C-alpha cells in the first residue's frame, strides 16, 4: 500500500494518546473537573456534531474558525453538519433547547474533542481537547473574577507557570464608536492590509486586530486603542473586574489588542499564556458574551466562560511529576492456587488498584508485574494458603521498604499492612 493510502496512520493533525501522555491527560481533566466543581459548576455533555449554521450564527461567518477551519459535511439526510470547533455555541444551544433559560444561573463544565482544520504544528492540532466552563445568567463583574480565578486555580493546581492577559472590548456602544475609528485608521493603509483584513474593513473591522499576518500585526500595533472608546459603564465594569483580581492577588497585564478569535465576546476578554518550547502559547482563553443567548433565539442572558486547551496544558505540564497511584500485584504459584488468588485480587480491589497476571509461568508473570509498575507482588502458594498468609515481595524502593525485600504477612491484616507500607509517604 502506498504511504498516501496507508490507513493505519491517523488522519493529519490527529493523534493517539498513549502511556505517559494519556496518564497526563487523565490528571489534567481530573484536576480541572475538581476545580470546576469547587466553583459550583456541574457537568453538561453535548453532541460532537451540530448543524453547521449553529456555529456560523454564533461564532461569526467572518471568523477564521467558521470561514476556514470547520470540518463540515452533508449528512445522509442532505443537511450540513459540522464537528464542533468549540464548546460554547453547543452549550448555549442546549440551554435554549432544554428550556434552562428559565432556571438561571446555569454553571456548567464540559470537556472533550474539538475540531479545526488549521495547519498542524506543535500545540496546534486538528482534533484537540478543551475543558470549558460557562456561567449563564450572571452579569456582575464578580462573575468574571470568579471565572478568571477558576482558570488561575486550575493552572496553579497543575503547577503550570503562566501569565494572564486581559482586556475589555466594552459594550455595543463602546464597540460601534471604536469600529468607526478603526475603519478610519485602517482605510489609510488599505493597500498594505492582507486580503482578509481588507475585506473585514467593511464586514468586521475588529477581526483585523486578531490577524496572524505579519503586515497586519505591524499596523495593529499603532492602531487606536479600545480603552479610549469604552463607555463610562463599560470602563467601570472593567475596573471592578481588575479590582477583584487585585483582591485575589492574581497578577495580570492589560493587552488592548486582545479581542479573541470569535465574534460573540463583549466586555472582558482574557488569555493565560505559557512558554512552551520558547513559544508563548495561549493555554486558556475566555471572556464575557452577554449577547449570544439572545442572538441564538433565547432571552437576554448575560454570560461569561472560558476554555482550557488541554493539549497545550499537557505540553506545559511536567508529566514526570505524575504520581501514579500505587499498584499491587497478586500472583498464584500453581494452577491449584488460582481460585484463592482470584478471590484475593477481588477483595483487595475494594481499596487498591490490583493487577492480576494470568498467563505464563510465575517468572513471566512476575516480569509483567514489574512492567505494569506494581509496588509489590503478593504471592499465594500451597504453604501460604494452608497457613493463611501471603508472601509480599517489594518490587520498588519506597518509604520503609526496598526492592527485593520479602515479608510474610497474615491474611487477616493484609489491607492494614499495605496501607502502612505502599500507601503511606510521598507515594500516595
Ligand atoms: P479558543 O476556543 O480559540 O478560545 O481556544 C481556547 C484554547 O483552546 C486556546 O487557548 C488553546 O489552548 C486551545 N486551542 C485552540 N485551538 C487549538 C488547536 N488547534 N490545537 C490545540 N489547542 C487549541
Boltz pocket constraint, residues with backbone or C-beta under 6 A from the ligand:
constraints:
  - pocket:
      binder: B
      contacts: [[A, 85], [A, 86], [A, 116], [A, 118], [A, 123], [A, 124], [A, 125], [A, 126], [A, 127], [A, 128], [A, 129], [A, 130], [A, 261], [A, 272], [A, 282], [A, 283], [A, 284], [A, 285], [A, 286], [A, 307], [A, 308], [A, 309], [A, 310], [A, 311], [A, 312]]
      max_distance: 6.0
